Amino acid sequence: MQVRSPPGDDDFQWGQLVLRQPHAVILAIMFLAPKFRSPAMWWIMLVTMFGFYAPFWIGAPFMAELRAPFIGAEIAHLRMAIPAVLGCLLVRRHYFIT
């Protein structure tokens, strides 16, 4: 007899995988071996971050429905985005060495 997971369980696991992929790409680029670092890789990391974090705020000025529902959610968004962007800016000099 085969054991089945609850109906929503597969969707939840798939959603978690999709949400973690940009973070894996960002971390992989951030911790590249020095011989593979280039300005292009840094820009790819920055664009990946923008694609992941921008939807938190991009629609807020235009539609109230797209804003964070309460201040706690906005703080959670900031707690996720600020460390990643700071890390990207801190490692920039290692990718633009001439």
DSSP file (Angstrom, degrees, kcal/mol; ACC not computed):
  #  RESIDUE AA STRUCTURE BP1 BP2  ACC     N-H-->O    O-->H-N    N-H-->O    O-->H-N    TCO  KAPPA ALPHA  PHI   PSI    X-CA   Y-CA   Z-CA
    1    1 A M              0   0    0      0, 0.0     2,-0.4     0, 0.0     0, 0.0   0.000 360.0 360.0 360.0 130.9    0.0    0.0    0.0
    2    2 A Q        -     0   0    0      1,-0.0     2,-0.5     0, 0.0     0, 0.0  -0.694 360.0-136.5 -89.8 133.9    1.4    3.4   -1.0
    3    3 A V        -     0   0    0     -2,-0.4     2,-0.4     0, 0.0    -1,-0.0  -0.765  20.5-156.3 -90.5 131.0    1.4    6.2    1.5
    4    4 A R        -     0   0    0     -2,-0.5     0, 0.0     1,-0.0     0, 0.0  -0.830  10.5-128.5-109.2 145.4    0.3    9.5    0.1
    5    5 A S        -     0   0    0     -2,-0.4     5,-0.1     1,-0.1    -1,-0.0  -0.476  44.6 -80.0 -82.5 161.1    1.1   13.0    1.4
    6    6 A P    >>  -     0   0    0      0, 0.0     3,-1.3     0, 0.0     4,-0.7  -0.228  47.3-107.4 -57.9 153.9   -1.7   15.5    2.0
    7    7 A P  H 3> S+     0   0    0      0, 0.0     4,-0.5     0, 0.0     3,-0.4   0.850 116.9  43.6 -55.2 -41.2   -2.9   17.3   -1.2
    8    8 A G  H 3> S+     0   0    0      1,-0.2     4,-2.2     2,-0.1     5,-0.2   0.603  93.7  83.1 -82.0  -9.6   -1.2   20.7   -0.4
    9    9 A D  H <> S+     0   0    0     -3,-1.3     4,-2.3     1,-0.2    -1,-0.2   0.897  89.6  48.9 -64.6 -42.5    2.1   19.2    0.8
   10   10 A D  H  X S+     0   0    0     -4,-0.7     4,-2.4    -3,-0.4    -1,-0.2   0.901 111.3  50.7 -64.1 -40.1    3.6   18.8   -2.7
   11   11 A D  H  X S+     0   0    0     -4,-0.5     4,-2.5     2,-0.2    -1,-0.2   0.906 109.8  50.5 -63.1 -41.3    2.6   22.4   -3.6
   12   12 A F  H  X S+     0   0    0     -4,-2.2     4,-2.3     2,-0.2    -2,-0.2   0.925 111.2  47.7 -63.2 -44.9    4.3   23.6   -0.4
   13   13 A Q  H  X S+     0   0    0     -4,-2.3     4,-2.0     2,-0.2    -2,-0.2   0.900 112.3  49.4 -64.6 -40.5    7.5   21.7   -1.1
   14   14 A W  H  X S+     0   0    0     -4,-2.4     4,-2.3     2,-0.2    -1,-0.2   0.909 110.5  51.0 -63.9 -42.2    7.6   23.0   -4.7
   15   15 A G  H  X S+     0   0    0     -4,-2.5     4,-2.3     1,-0.2    -2,-0.2   0.895 108.8  51.0 -62.3 -40.7    7.0   26.6   -3.5
   16   16 A Q  H  X S+     0   0    0     -4,-2.3     4,-1.5     2,-0.2    -1,-0.2   0.895 109.8  50.4 -64.7 -39.2    9.9   26.2   -1.0
   17   17 A L  H  X S+     0   0    0     -4,-2.0     4,-1.1     2,-0.2    -2,-0.2   0.919 111.1  48.1 -64.0 -44.2   12.2   25.0   -3.8
   18   18 A V  H  < S+     0   0    0     -4,-2.3     3,-0.3     1,-0.2    -2,-0.2   0.890 111.1  51.2 -64.5 -39.5   11.3   27.9   -6.1
   19   19 A L  H  < S+     0   0    0     -4,-2.3     4,-0.5     1,-0.2    -1,-0.2   0.812 110.0  49.8 -68.8 -29.1   11.8   30.4   -3.3
   20   20 A R  H  X S+     0   0    0     -4,-1.5     4,-2.1     1,-0.2    -1,-0.2   0.689  90.6  80.0 -84.0 -18.6   15.2   29.1   -2.4
   21   21 A Q  H  X S+     0   0    0     -4,-1.1     4,-2.3    -3,-0.3     5,-0.2   0.910  90.5  49.4 -60.5 -46.6   16.7   29.0   -5.9
   22   22 A P  H  > S+     0   0    0      0, 0.0     4,-2.6     0, 0.0    -1,-0.2   0.892 111.2  51.8 -61.1 -35.6   17.5   32.7   -6.2
   23   23 A H  H  > S+     0   0    0     -4,-0.5     4,-2.7     2,-0.2     5,-0.2   0.897 108.5  50.4 -66.4 -38.9   19.3   32.5   -2.8
   24   24 A A  H  X S+     0   0    0     -4,-2.1     4,-2.4     2,-0.2    -1,-0.2   0.910 112.0  47.6 -64.6 -41.5   21.3   29.5   -4.0
   25   25 A V  H  X S+     0   0    0     -4,-2.3     4,-2.3     2,-0.2     5,-0.2   0.929 113.0  48.6 -64.3 -45.2   22.4   31.4   -7.1
   26   26 A I  H  X S+     0   0    0     -4,-2.6     4,-2.6     1,-0.2    -2,-0.2   0.933 114.3  45.1 -61.7 -46.9   23.3   34.5   -5.1
   27   27 A L  H  X S+     0   0    0     -4,-2.7     4,-2.1     1,-0.2    -1,-0.2   0.889 111.1  53.3 -66.0 -38.7   25.3   32.5   -2.6
   28   28 A A  H  < S+     0   0    0     -4,-2.4    -1,-0.2    -5,-0.2    -2,-0.2   0.917 113.8  42.3 -62.7 -42.1   27.0   30.5   -5.3
   29   29 A I  H >< S+     0   0    0     -4,-2.3     3,-1.4     1,-0.2    -2,-0.2   0.901 112.4  54.2 -69.6 -40.5   28.1   33.7   -7.1
   30   30 A M  H 3< S+     0   0    0     -4,-2.6    -2,-0.2     1,-0.3    -1,-0.2   0.859 114.5  40.1 -63.6 -35.0   29.1   35.4   -3.9
   31   31 A F  T 3< S+     0   0    0     -4,-2.1    -1,-0.3    -5,-0.2    -2,-0.2   0.023  84.2 141.9-105.7  27.2   31.4   32.6   -2.9
   32   32 A L    <   -     0   0    0     -3,-1.4     5,-0.1     1,-0.1    -3,-0.1  -0.291  63.5 -95.6 -61.3 150.5   32.9   31.9   -6.3
   33   33 A A    >>  -     0   0    0      1,-0.1     3,-2.2     3,-0.1     4,-0.5  -0.428  39.4-111.4 -62.9 145.1   36.6   31.0   -6.4
   34   34 A P  G >4 S+     0   0    0      0, 0.0     3,-1.0     0, 0.0    -1,-0.1   0.802 114.9  61.9 -53.0 -32.8   38.6   34.1   -7.2
   35   35 A K  G 34 S+     0   0    0      1,-0.2    -2,-0.0     3,-0.0    -3,-0.0   0.728 105.6  47.3 -69.8 -17.9   39.6   32.9  -10.7
   36   36 A F  G <4 S+     0   0    0     -3,-2.2     2,-0.3     2,-0.0    -1,-0.2   0.476  86.4 110.8 -98.7  -3.4   35.9   32.8  -11.8
   37   37 A R    <<  +     0   0    0     -3,-1.0     3,-0.0    -4,-0.5    -7,-0.0  -0.533  37.3 151.9 -77.6 135.2   35.0   36.3  -10.4
   38   38 A S     >  -     0   0    0     -2,-0.3     4,-1.7     1,-0.1     3,-0.4  -0.970  58.4-102.8-152.3 162.1   34.3   38.9  -13.0
   39   39 A P  H  > S+     0   0    0      0, 0.0     4,-2.3     0, 0.0     5,-0.2   0.867 120.1  58.9 -56.7 -35.2   32.2   42.1  -13.3
   40   40 A A  H  > S+     0   0    0      1,-0.2     4,-2.1     2,-0.2     5,-0.1   0.896 103.9  50.3 -62.6 -39.4   29.7   40.2  -15.3
   41   41 A M  H  > S+     0   0    0     -3,-0.4     4,-2.1     2,-0.2    -1,-0.2   0.883 109.1  51.7 -66.1 -37.6   29.1   37.7  -12.5
   42   42 A W  H  X S+     0   0    0     -4,-1.7     4,-2.3     1,-0.2    -2,-0.2   0.916 110.0  48.9 -64.7 -41.8   28.6   40.5  -10.0
   43   43 A W  H  X S+     0   0    0     -4,-2.3     4,-2.7     2,-0.2     5,-0.2   0.879 108.4  53.6 -65.9 -37.0   26.0   42.1  -12.3
   44   44 A I  H  X S+     0   0    0     -4,-2.1     4,-2.3     2,-0.2    -1,-0.2   0.914 109.6  49.0 -61.7 -41.6   24.2   38.7  -12.6
   45   45 A M  H  X S+     0   0    0     -4,-2.1     4,-2.3     2,-0.2    -2,-0.2   0.919 111.8  48.5 -63.2 -43.9   24.1   38.5   -8.8
   46   46 A L  H  X S+     0   0    0     -4,-2.3     4,-2.5     2,-0.2    -2,-0.2   0.911 112.1  47.9 -64.4 -43.0   22.7   42.1   -8.6
   47   47 A V  H  X S+     0   0    0     -4,-2.7     4,-2.7     2,-0.2    -1,-0.2   0.888 110.4  52.7 -65.8 -38.8   20.0   41.5  -11.2
   48   48 A T  H  X S+     0   0    0     -4,-2.3     4,-1.6    -5,-0.2    -2,-0.2   0.915 110.4  48.1 -61.8 -42.6   19.1   38.2   -9.5
   49   49 A M  H  X S+     0   0    0     -4,-2.3     4,-3.2     2,-0.2     5,-0.4   0.925 111.3  50.0 -63.0 -43.9   18.7   40.1   -6.2
   50   50 A F  H  X S+     0   0    0     -4,-2.5     4,-2.2     1,-0.2    -2,-0.2   0.923 110.0  50.8 -60.8 -43.7   16.6   42.8   -7.9
   51   51 A G  H  < S+     0   0    0     -4,-2.7    -1,-0.2     1,-0.2    -2,-0.2   0.811 117.4  39.8 -64.3 -29.7   14.4   40.1   -9.5
   52   52 A F  H  < S+     0   0    0     -4,-1.6    -2,-0.2    -5,-0.2    -1,-0.2   0.897 126.0  30.6 -86.1 -43.6   13.8   38.5   -6.1
   53   53 A Y  H >< S+     0   0    0     -4,-3.2     3,-1.5    -5,-0.2     4,-0.4   0.749 101.8  74.4 -92.6 -24.7   13.5   41.4   -3.8
   54   54 A A  G >X S+     0   0    0     -4,-2.2     4,-2.7    -5,-0.4     3,-1.8   0.853  84.1  66.7 -61.1 -36.9   11.9   44.2   -6.0
   55   55 A P  G 34 S+     0   0    0      0, 0.0     4,-0.4     0, 0.0    -1,-0.3   0.744  89.0  69.3 -59.3 -18.6    8.4   42.7   -6.1
   56   56 A F  G <4 S+     0   0    0     -3,-1.5    -2,-0.2     1,-0.1    12,-0.1   0.870 123.0   7.8 -62.3 -34.0    8.2   43.4   -2.3
   57   57 A W  T X4 S+     0   0    0     -3,-1.8     3,-0.7    -4,-0.4    -1,-0.1   0.576 101.6  92.7-124.8 -13.9    8.1   47.2   -3.1
   58   58 A I  T 3< S+     0   0    0     -4,-2.7     4,-0.1     1,-0.3    -2,-0.1   0.818  97.5  35.0 -63.4 -33.8    7.8   47.8   -6.8
   59   59 A G  T >> S+     0   0    0     -4,-0.4     4,-2.2     7,-0.2     3,-1.3   0.605  92.8  91.7 -94.7 -11.0    4.0   48.0   -7.0
   60   60 A A  T <4 S+     0   0    0     -3,-0.7     7,-0.2     6,-0.3    -1,-0.2   0.854  83.4  51.7 -56.9 -41.7    3.4   49.6   -3.6
   61   61 A P  T 34 S+     0   0    0      0, 0.0    -1,-0.3     0, 0.0     3,-0.1   0.766 117.3  40.4 -67.8 -19.5    3.4   53.3   -4.8
   62   62 A F  T <4 S+     0   0    0     -3,-1.3     2,-0.4     1,-0.3    -2,-0.2   0.778 122.6  27.0 -99.5 -31.3    0.8   52.5   -7.5
   63   63 A M    ><  -     0   0    0     -4,-2.2     3,-1.3     1,-0.1    -1,-0.3  -0.983  57.8-151.2-139.4 124.7   -1.6   50.1   -5.8
   64   64 A A  G >  S+     0   0    0     -2,-0.4     3,-1.3     1,-0.3    -1,-0.1   0.802  97.2  65.9 -62.2 -28.6   -2.4   50.0   -2.1
   65   65 A E  G 3  S+     0   0    0      1,-0.3    -1,-0.3    -6,-0.1    -5,-0.1   0.742  96.2  56.5 -66.5 -22.2   -3.3   46.3   -2.5
   66   66 A L  G <  S+     0   0    0     -3,-1.3    -6,-0.3    -7,-0.3    -1,-0.3   0.488  87.3 100.0 -90.3  -2.7    0.4   45.5   -3.3
   67   67 A R  S <  S-     0   0    0     -3,-1.3   -10,-0.1    -4,-0.3    -3,-0.0  -0.349  92.3 -83.4 -75.8 161.7    1.7   47.0   -0.1
   68   68 A A        -     0   0    0      1,-0.1    -1,-0.1   -12,-0.1    -2,-0.1  -0.454  40.3-127.7 -61.4 138.3    2.7   44.9    2.8
   69   69 A P  S    S+     0   0    0      0, 0.0     2,-0.3     0, 0.0    -1,-0.1   0.760  83.3   0.8 -67.1 -24.5   -0.5   44.2    4.8
   70   70 A F  S >> S-     0   0    0      1,-0.0     4,-1.6     0, 0.0     3,-0.8  -0.966  81.5 -96.2-156.1 167.7    1.0   45.4    8.1
   71   71 A I  H 3> S+     0   0    0     -2,-0.3     4,-2.5     1,-0.3     5,-0.2   0.804 118.1  61.6 -62.4 -31.2    4.3   46.9    9.5
   72   72 A G  H 3> S+     0   0    0      1,-0.2     4,-2.0     2,-0.2    -1,-0.3   0.883 104.3  48.6 -62.2 -38.4    5.5   43.5   10.6
   73   73 A A  H <> S+     0   0    0     -3,-0.8     4,-2.2     2,-0.2    -1,-0.2   0.895 110.3  51.2 -68.7 -39.6    5.4   42.2    7.0
   74   74 A E  H  X S+     0   0    0     -4,-1.6     4,-2.3     1,-0.2    -2,-0.2   0.910 110.2  49.3 -63.3 -41.5    7.3   45.3    5.8
   75   75 A I  H  X S+     0   0    0     -4,-2.5     4,-2.6     1,-0.2    -1,-0.2   0.887 108.8  53.0 -64.8 -38.6   10.0   44.7    8.5
   76   76 A A  H  X S+     0   0    0     -4,-2.0     4,-1.3     2,-0.2    -2,-0.2   0.907 108.5  50.3 -62.3 -41.3   10.3   41.1    7.5
   77   77 A H  H  X S+     0   0    0     -4,-2.2     4,-2.3     1,-0.2     3,-0.3   0.924 112.2  47.0 -61.8 -44.4   10.8   42.2    3.9
   78   78 A L  H  X S+     0   0    0     -4,-2.3     4,-2.4     1,-0.2    -2,-0.2   0.890 107.7  56.0 -65.4 -38.7   13.5   44.6    5.0
   79   79 A R  H  < S+     0   0    0     -4,-2.6    -1,-0.2     1,-0.2    -2,-0.2   0.781 113.2  42.8 -65.0 -25.9   15.2   42.0    7.2
   80   80 A M  H  X S+     0   0    0     -4,-1.3     4,-0.8    -3,-0.3    -2,-0.2   0.875 119.9  39.4 -84.0 -40.6   15.5   39.7    4.1
   81   81 A A  H  X S+     0   0    0     -4,-2.3     4,-2.5    -5,-0.1     5,-0.3   0.883 105.2  60.8 -82.8 -39.7   16.6   42.3    1.6
   82   82 A I  H  X S+     0   0    0     -4,-2.4     4,-2.7     1,-0.2     5,-0.2   0.921 104.6  46.7 -61.2 -48.5   19.1   44.5    3.5
   83   83 A P  H  > S+     0   0    0      0, 0.0     4,-2.4     0, 0.0    -1,-0.2   0.905 114.1  49.3 -61.2 -38.2   21.7   41.8    4.4
   84   84 A A  H  X S+     0   0    0     -4,-0.8     4,-2.2     2,-0.2    -2,-0.2   0.934 113.6  44.5 -65.8 -45.3   21.7   40.4    0.9
   85   85 A V  H  X S+     0   0    0     -4,-2.5     4,-2.4     2,-0.2     5,-0.2   0.904 113.4  51.1 -67.6 -40.3   22.1   43.8   -0.8
   86   86 A L  H  X S+     0   0    0     -4,-2.7     4,-2.5    -5,-0.3    -1,-0.2   0.921 110.2  50.2 -61.0 -42.9   24.8   44.8    1.8
   87   87 A G  H  X S+     0   0    0     -4,-2.4     4,-1.9    -5,-0.2    -2,-0.2   0.908 109.5  51.1 -60.7 -41.9   26.6   41.6    1.1
   88   88 A C  H  X S+     0   0    0     -4,-2.2     4,-0.6     1,-0.2    -2,-0.2   0.915 112.9  45.3 -61.2 -43.8   26.5   42.3   -2.7
   89   89 A L  H  < S+     0   0    0     -4,-2.4     3,-0.5     1,-0.2     4,-0.4   0.862 111.2  53.2 -70.1 -34.9   27.9   45.7   -2.2
   90   90 A L  H  < S+     0   0    0     -4,-2.5     3,-0.4     1,-0.2    -1,-0.2   0.848 111.3  44.7 -69.2 -33.7   30.6   44.5    0.2
   91   91 A V  H >X S+     0   0    0     -4,-1.9     3,-1.4     1,-0.2     4,-0.6   0.533  86.8  95.7 -87.9  -4.4   31.9   41.9   -2.2
   92   92 A R  H >X S+     0   0    0     -4,-0.6     3,-1.7    -3,-0.5     4,-1.2   0.883  77.4  58.1 -53.0 -43.8   31.8   44.2   -5.2
   93   93 A R  H 34 S+     0   0    0     -4,-0.4    -1,-0.3    -3,-0.4    -2,-0.1   0.779  99.7  58.8 -62.5 -25.0   35.5   45.1   -4.9
   94   94 A H  H <4 S+     0   0    0     -3,-1.4    -1,-0.3     1,-0.2     3,-0.2   0.674 109.0  44.9 -76.9 -16.0   36.5   41.5   -5.3
   95   95 A Y  H << S+     0   0    0     -3,-1.7    -2,-0.2    -4,-0.6    -1,-0.2   0.616 110.4  52.1-100.0 -16.2   34.7   41.3   -8.7
   96   96 A F  S  < S+     0   0    0     -4,-1.2     2,-0.3   -58,-0.1    -1,-0.2  -0.019  72.6 139.4-111.9  29.6   36.0   44.5  -10.2
   97   97 A I              0   0    0     -3,-0.2    -3,-0.0     1,-0.1    -4,-0.0  -0.568 360.0 360.0 -72.6 132.5   39.8   43.9   -9.5
   98   98 A T              0   0    0     -2,-0.3    -1,-0.1     0, 0.0    -3,-0.0   0.430 360.0 360.0-101.0 360.0   41.8   45.1  -12.5
